[in-house]
Amino acid sequence: MALALQPFGTYRVSSDLSSQNPGPVAFRSASRLHDGNWTNDLFGTATLLFGMGGYLQGDHGAHIQIRAAFEIEDGTRFFIEYISRGEMKSHAAGQTPVILTGQIDIDPAHEKYAWLNHTQVAGRGMLTLNPVIQTYEMYVLR
């Protein structure tokens, strides 16, 4: 059985508040997500309700963890949790992407979306600075 990544729209998220400082192991940041959406053929547009993220940045890369809640146009809500990896110095300069993998949790009673509880999502994201928005090309593993 072969697995394939199928396109799953565009995911955008931005932060309006963060705390950053050096730590004993790596540079650490925690951020509040304040705006975002995910547009694809299944959802139409899902809008960010709230979320937060944090990252550890070392000499050779960063480990970013995000947890967020979204609402689809039909009123259905879901959660996404993911980890992104990348080299932050070049990423922040708009030169290299970060790659995410994660999962969606959604009420299994919603037959249209329930299959998302049994798969993984992946994305390739770039950062823009004016305005500060992280935009991912998203895929679902089928």
Secondary structure, DSSP 8 states (H G I E B T S, - for coil): ----EEEEEEEEEEEEEEEEEE-SSSEEEEEEEEEEEEEETTTEEEEEEEEEEEEEE-SS-EEEEEEEEEEETTS-EEEEEEEEEE-HHHHHTTSS-EEEEEEEEE-TT-TTTGGGGGS-EEEEEEEEETTEEEEEEEEEE-
